[in-house]
């Protein structure tokens, strides 16, 4: 049983649609205490897309809850139910569907679709369309700003260069150049998984899980390419938000 499964089970069984849990109450639910990052880094309590590398956020969202507020000073987090969680008996099937994109056959049982569900689907499609259109322009602007050079590796092979969002769509839709880095495709993937990050001072951080890989060479280096235009350079605030989530994931490795 994974550490945060206990939190998922607890939230599934709660009545009502809102709850405030103190950090100590969560510690009593979990088999071991929250990591240091939960007390020091606000992004730890952010909602993310299910299936991300943030297993703690996956846990409360699988249970049908999202965080709506928290206080590091007073050490509590507020949750609100946003959907009915799948029964425990079907939890594994739901996870399989999420991971593979396929669902298990249910015979000929008709599925009722509410107007609300249709509206949700339409909204998702519109968001996806806006994202695709915005992404193309985003990449063009970053290619220009970074001189067609990967900010971390220095690669200049244009087909391999991608526009990376510092703060992802799951947290904030922001196509500003200041919320982007031009990265080689493989480094972009690691950046999105919070296995590589960039501190506010421009130094590269690499996960301990990549210690014996070719990516360890980038640890501690400064960005090799930055926009000449100060107004196009990555926001130190956004970099810090991403870096805090990187630290939270590193802390989770100790659990």
Buried (B, 14 or more C-beta within 10 A) or exposed (E): EEBBBBBBBBBBEBEEEEBEBEBEBBBEBBEEBBBEBBEEBBBBBBBBBBEBBBBBBBBBBBBBBBBBEBBBEEBBBBBBBEEEBBEEEEBEEBBEBBEEEEEEEEEEEEEEEEEEEEEEEEEEEEEEEEEEEBBEEBBEBBBBBBEBBBBBBEBBEEEBBBBBBBBBBBBEBBBBBBBBBBBBBBBBBBBBBBBBBBBBEBBBBBBEEBEEEEBEEBBEBEBBBBBEEEEBBBBBEBBBBBBBBBBBBBBBEEB
